[in-house]
Amino acid sequence: MFVDGEGMTDVLIVGAGPAGSHLAYLLAEQGLQVTIIDKQAFPRAKVCGGGLSRKAMNLLDFDLGPAMHQEIGGAILNYRNRDAIIKEIEPMAACTVVRSEFDKLLLDRACAKGARFLAETAFIDATESADAVSVVTSQGTLRCRLLLAADGAASAVRNKLFGKDLVAYVPALEAMVWPAEGVLERFGARALFDFDGMPRGYGWIFPKRDHFNVGVYSPFGGTALRQHLDRFTAAYASLQQPLRVEYQGYIIPLKNRRNVFQRGRVWLLGDAAGLAEALFGEGIYFALKSATIAARAIAADGIGASVADSGLYSRLLRRELLPELRAAAWMARLIYRFPKLAFSHLVLNQHINHDFAGLISGQMGYRHCLFKTAVGFPRWLLPSKAPESGGNPS
């Protein structure tokens, strides 16, 4: 336990996941005093598909080393394990990681740059004054100039200071499947996406070093996810007669209902801000991107009196991230409402399926892909107006 009110740190980051640790590194690089707190000790288990896109790797721009489980050189796109399209992508489209290892790597990198990490220190409450924020934690009280919340989809900071209804999310279910010897090698270095993995959603198979990560997700939400996942896995020979299976559920935050990302000296990042995309449910890239945007805003405004009123961080998010997230929500609504038609008209269309693979790697933006998707889809099926970002959980 530390002494209440000990010292003053420039920036206090709650949550040592990808957004928090990457931001801590960037801010320490600016010469700021950075403290990270997390309710858990690291390494810690974290439920996640563990797919890291090429664009996310480019943002980090350093060697992931042993944290990289499998280089992904292509994508298998299919519908009910039929009519598969295999798209090879150069350079490497993505890689797979295990979050306990990946997150610890990012945290260690931040600490090596000068950030301080306080493990098993949970956020409880915060009070903002004219020039600082007083943060009550499970280990005592800390003071900071800026409080940055990167504590995930169930963010304690967001729930306490912004309201529990700010972010809408949907459930996902995954299974870690340890297959028989030789199965992973035969499956190869590709990620599989089945556009009928569950009703109005998709299923994935991501190869890791010694197991598969398999899951189902729909931007519309849903129930009976275990039944959908069992039906999905039953369609693939590689997943039959496994040595071991572990199931884990989690939530994906698809929408910030009021587009509120900062309030005074308190900012929300990544999943805590509701910045996952609706088409594939990807959150890691947008968490890392929100960290880079926050670092840019802090570099521009500093952490003095003006930072509480500037709003630069929110403006950058609205300009650089939200248009992509809205386009992803459009595509998700269109494709998953009519999955069979979407697969036959879009995924099997050689002029368009390359773009879907490009979304996985980051070579294609959601807005550009949405335009090409709308052009290729039957006009009578297009919605009469744009759906709101992220859809509505059911």
C-alpha positions in Angstrom: 0.0 0.0 0.0 1.3 3.5 -0.8 0.8 6.6 1.3 -2.4 8.5 0.4 -1.7 11.5 -1.8 2.0 10.5 -2.3 3.5 12.8 -4.9 1.9 14.0 -8.1 2.2 12.2 -11.4 1.6 13.9 -14.7 -0.6 11.2 -16.1 -2.4 8.3 -14.4 -3.6 5.6 -16.7 -6.1 3.1 -15.4 -5.7 -0.3 -17.2 -2.5 -1.9 -18.5 -4.0 -3.5 -21.6 -2.9 -2.5 -25.2 -4.3 1.1 -25.0 -3.0 1.8 -21.6 0.5 0.4 -22.0 1.0 1.8 -25.5 -0.1 5.2 -24.3 2.2 5.0 -21.3 5.1 4.3 -23.6 4.3 7.2 -25.9 3.9 9.6 -23.0 7.0 8.5 -21.2 8.8 9.0 -24.5 7.6 12.7 -24.3 9.3 13.0 -20.9 6.1 12.9 -18.8 5.8 11.2 -15.5 3.4 8.3 -16.1 1.8 5.9 -13.6 -0.3 2.9 -14.7 -2.6 1.1 -12.3 -4.4 -2.2 -12.9 -6.6 -4.3 -10.7 -4.6 -7.4 -11.6 -1.0 -8.5 -11.5 0.7 -9.2 -14.9 0.9 -11.4 -16.7 -2.8 -12.1 -16.4 -5.3 -14.1 -18.5 -7.4 -12.0 -20.9 -10.2 -13.3 -23.0 -9.8 -12.2 -26.6 -9.6 -13.8 -30.1 -6.0 -12.7 -30.3 -5.9 -11.6 -33.9 -3.5 -8.7 -34.5 -4.0 -7.0 -37.8 -1.1 -5.7 -39.9 -2.2 -2.1 -39.3 -2.0 -2.7 -35.6 1.4 -4.1 -35.9 2.4 -1.1 -38.0 1.2 1.2 -35.2 3.4 -0.5 -32.7 6.4 -0.7 -35.0 8.6 -3.0 -33.0 9.4 -6.7 -33.1 6.8 -8.7 -31.1 9.3 -11.6 -30.8 8.0 -14.6 -28.9 4.7 -13.0 -28.2 3.8 -13.6 -31.9 2.3 -17.1 -32.1 1.5 -17.4 -35.8 2.1 -15.2 -38.8 -1.1 -15.0 -40.9 -0.4 -14.9 -44.6 -4.0 -15.1 -45.9 -7.7 -15.5 -45.2 -10.2 -18.2 -45.8 -13.7 -16.7 -46.5 -16.6 -19.1 -46.7 -20.3 -19.7 -45.9 -21.2 -22.8 -43.8 -17.8 -24.3 -44.8 -18.7 -24.3 -48.5 -17.5 -22.3 -51.5 -14.4 -21.2 -49.8 -12.3 -18.3 -51.2 -8.7 -18.3 -50.2 -7.0 -14.9 -50.3 -3.2 -14.7 -49.9 -2.1 -11.3 -48.7 1.4 -9.8 -49.0 3.0 -8.6 -46.9 1.8 -10.6 -43.9 -1.8 -9.8 -43.2 -1.8 -10.3 -39.5 -0.5 -12.4 -36.7 -2.0 -14.2 -33.7 -1.1 -13.6 -30.1 -2.1 -14.7 -26.6 -3.2 -11.6 -24.7 -1.4 -12.5 -21.5 1.9 -12.5 -23.3 1.2 -9.6 -25.7 -0.1 -7.3 -22.9 2.9 -8.1 -20.7 5.2 -7.3 -23.6 3.6 -3.9 -24.0 3.6 -3.2 -20.3 7.3 -4.1 -19.9 8.1 -1.8 -22.9 6.3 1.1 -21.2 8.1 0.5 -17.9 11.5 0.2 -19.6 10.8 3.7 -21.0 10.1 5.1 -17.5 6.5 4.5 -16.7 5.6 3.2 -13.2 3.3 0.3 -12.8 1.2 -0.4 -9.7 -0.3 -3.9 -9.8 -3.4 -5.1 -8.0 -4.5 -1.5 -7.6 -8.2 -1.0 -8.5 -9.8 2.3 -9.4 -12.6 3.3 -7.0 -13.4 7.0 -7.6 -12.0 10.3 -8.7 -12.6 14.0 -7.9 -11.4 16.7 -10.3 -10.2 20.1 -9.2 -9.0 23.1 -11.2 -5.5 21.7 -11.8 -5.5 18.1 -10.8 -7.5 14.8 -10.3 -7.5 13.0 -7.0 -8.0 9.3 -7.6 -9.1 6.9 -4.9 -7.8 3.3 -5.4 -7.9 0.1 -3.5 -4.3 0.9 -2.3 -4.7 4.5 -1.4 -5.1 7.9 -3.1 -3.1 9.2 -6.1 -3.0 12.7 -7.6 -2.5 13.4 -11.3 -2.8 16.2 -13.9 -4.6 13.9 -16.3 -6.6 10.7 -15.7 -6.8 8.4 -18.7 -9.2 5.4 -18.6 -8.0 2.4 -20.6 -9.7 -0.2 -18.4 -11.7 -2.2 -20.9 -15.2 -2.8 -21.9 -16.5 -2.9 -18.4 -14.5 0.3 -17.5 -14.8 1.2 -13.8 -13.8 4.8 -14.6 -16.4 5.2 -17.3 -19.2 3.6 -15.2 -18.3 5.9 -12.2 -17.7 9.2 -13.9 -19.6 9.0 -17.2 -22.5 6.7 -16.5 -23.1 3.0 -17.0 -25.2 3.6 -20.1 -22.6 5.4 -22.2 -21.4 2.4 -24.2 -23.4 -0.3 -25.8 -21.9 -3.8 -26.3 -22.7 -7.2 -27.5 -21.6 -10.7 -26.3 -19.1 -13.0 -28.0 -18.1 -16.5 -27.1 -14.8 -18.2 -27.9 -13.2 -21.7 -27.4 -9.6 -22.5 -27.1 -9.2 -25.8 -28.9 -6.1 -27.9 -28.5 -6.2 -30.3 -31.5 -4.6 -33.7 -32.2 -0.9 -33.7 -33.3 -0.4 -32.4 -36.8 -3.7 -30.7 -37.2 -2.4 -27.1 -36.8 0.3 -27.7 -39.4 -2.2 -29.0 -41.9 -4.5 -26.0 -41.2 -1.7 -23.6 -42.2 -1.0 -19.9 -41.6 -4.5 -18.6 -42.5 -7.4 -17.1 -40.5 -10.8 -18.5 -41.4 -14.0 -16.4 -41.4 -17.3 -18.2 -41.9 -20.2 -15.8 -42.7 -22.7 -18.2 -41.2 -20.9 -18.9 -38.0 -24.0 -17.8 -36.1 -27.2 -16.1 -37.1 -26.6 -12.5 -38.3 -22.9 -12.9 -37.5 -19.8 -14.8 -38.3 -17.4 -17.5 -36.9 -13.6 -17.4 -36.8 -10.8 -19.9 -36.5 -7.4 -18.4 -35.6 -4.4 -20.7 -35.4 -2.0 -20.1 -32.5 1.3 -21.8 -31.6 -0.3 -24.9 -29.9 -4.1 -24.4 -30.2 -6.9 -22.8 -32.2 -8.9 -19.8 -31.0 -12.5 -20.4 -32.3 -15.4 -18.1 -31.7 -18.8 -16.6 -32.8 -20.0 -13.0 -32.8 -22.9 -10.9 -34.1 -23.1 -7.1 -34.1 -26.8 -7.6 -33.3 -26.1 -9.5 -30.1 -27.9 -12.8 -29.6 -28.5 -15.6 -27.2 -27.6 -19.3 -27.1 -24.1 -18.5 -28.2 -22.8 -21.9 -26.9 -25.2 -23.7 -29.3 -24.1 -21.6 -32.2 -20.5 -22.1 -31.4 -21.0 -25.9 -31.2 -22.8 -25.9 -34.5 -20.0 -23.9 -36.0 -17.2 -26.1 -34.7 -19.0 -29.3 -35.8 -18.6 -28.2 -39.5 -14.8 -28.3 -39.4 -12.8 -31.5 -39.4 -9.8 -29.7 -37.8 -11.8 -29.0 -34.7 -13.0 -32.6 -34.2 -11.8 -34.9 -31.4 -9.7 -32.2 -29.7 -7.4 -33.0 -26.8 -8.8 -30.2 -24.7 -11.4 -27.3 -25.1 -11.9 -24.3 -22.9 -14.8 -21.9 -23.3 -14.8 -18.2 -22.5 -17.3 -15.4 -23.0 -16.8 -11.6 -23.1 -18.3 -8.4 -24.4 -17.4 -6.2 -27.3 -18.1 -2.5 -27.0 -19.5 -1.3 -30.3 -20.8 2.1 -29.7 -20.4 5.2 -27.6 -24.0 6.3 -27.4 -23.4 10.0 -26.9 -19.9 10.3 -28.5 -18.5 11.5 -25.2 -14.8 10.7 -24.9 -13.5 13.2 -22.4 -14.7 15.3 -19.6 -12.3 17.8 -18.2 -9.1 16.0 -17.1 -10.6 12.5 -17.6 -10.4 10.8 -21.0 -11.7 7.4 -22.3 -9.6 5.2 -24.6 -10.1 2.0 -26.5 -12.8 -0.4 -25.2 -13.5 1.9 -22.3 -14.6 4.5 -24.9 -16.6 2.0 -27.0 -14.2 2.0 -29.9 -14.5 -1.5 -31.3 -15.7 -2.0 -34.9 -18.9 -3.8 -35.8 -18.0 -5.9 -38.8 -15.4 -8.2 -37.2 -15.6 -7.0 -33.6 -12.0 -5.9 -33.7 -10.8 -3.8 -30.8 -7.1 -4.0 -30.5 -6.2 -1.7 -33.4 -8.7 0.9 -32.4 -7.4 0.8 -28.8 -3.9 1.4 -30.0 -5.0 4.1 -32.4 -6.9 5.9 -29.7 -3.7 5.8 -27.6 -1.7 7.4 -30.4 -4.4 10.1 -30.9 -4.4 10.8 -27.1 -0.6 11.1 -27.2 -0.7 13.5 -30.1 -3.4 15.6 -28.3 -1.3 15.8 -25.1 1.9 16.7 -27.1 -0.1 19.5 -28.7 -1.9 20.9 -25.6 0.4 19.8 -22.7 -1.1 18.9 -19.4 -1.6 22.4 -18.1 -4.8 24.4 -17.5 -5.9 24.3 -21.2 -6.0 20.5 -21.5 -9.3 20.4 -19.5 -11.1 22.6 -22.0 -9.3 22.0 -25.3 -11.3 19.0 -26.6 -8.6 18.2 -29.2 -8.6 14.5 -28.3 -12.3 14.2 -29.0 -12.0 16.2 -32.3 -9.2 13.9 -33.5 -11.3 10.8 -32.7 -14.3 12.2 -34.5 -12.1 13.0 -37.6 -9.9 10.0 -37.7 -11.7 7.0 -36.1 -15.4 7.6 -36.0 -16.0 7.7 -39.7 -14.3 4.3 -40.1 -16.4 2.9 -37.2 -19.6 4.2 -38.8 -18.6 2.6 -42.2 -17.9 -0.7 -40.4 -21.4 -0.5 -38.7 -23.0 0.1 -42.1 -21.2 -2.9 -43.6 -22.1 -5.1 -40.6 -25.8 -4.2 -40.8 -25.9 -4.9 -44.6 -23.9 -8.1 -44.6 -25.2 -9.9 -41.5 -28.8 -9.1 -42.2 -28.6 -10.9 -45.5 -25.5 -13.3 -45.1 -26.3 -15.7 -47.9 -26.9 -13.0 -50.4 -24.0 -11.0 -49.2 -21.7 -14.0 -49.6 -22.9 -14.8 -53.1 -22.9 -11.2 -54.3 -19.8 -9.9 -52.5 -17.5 -12.5 -51.1 -17.6 -14.7 -54.2 -17.2 -11.6 -56.4 -13.5 -11.5 -57.3 -13.6 -7.7 -57.6 -14.8 -7.3 -54.0 -13.4 -10.2 -51.9 -9.9 -8.8 -52.2 -11.2 -5.8 -50.2 -12.6 -8.0 -47.4 -9.1 -9.5 -47.0 -7.7 -6.0 -47.1 -9.8 -5.0 -44.2 -8.2 -7.7 -42.1 -4.7 -6.5 -42.9 -5.5 -2.8 -43.0 -4.7 -2.4 -46.6 -8.3 -1.3 -47.2 -10.3 1.3 -45.3 -13.9 0.6 -44.1 -15.2 3.7 -45.9 -13.8 2.7 -49.3 -14.8 -0.9 -48.8 -18.4 0.2 -47.9 -18.7 2.1 -51.1 -17.6 -1.0 -53.2 -19.9 -3.2 -51.1 -22.9 -0.9 -51.7 -22.2 -0.9 -55.4 -22.0 -4.7 -55.6 -25.1 -5.4 -53.5 -28.7 -5.7 -54.9 -30.1 -2.1 -54.7 -33.5 -3.2 -53.3 -31.7 -4.6 -50.2 -29.9 -1.5 -49.2 -31.2 0.3 -46.1 -33.1 3.5 -46.7 -30.9 5.4 -44.2 -27.6 4.9 -42.4 -27.7 2.8 -39.2 -26.1 4.2 -36.1 -22.6 3.1 -35.4 -22.3 -0.3 -33.8 -25.9 -1.4 -34.1 -28.2 -2.1 -31.1 -27.6 -5.1 -28.8 -30.5 -7.4 -28.6 
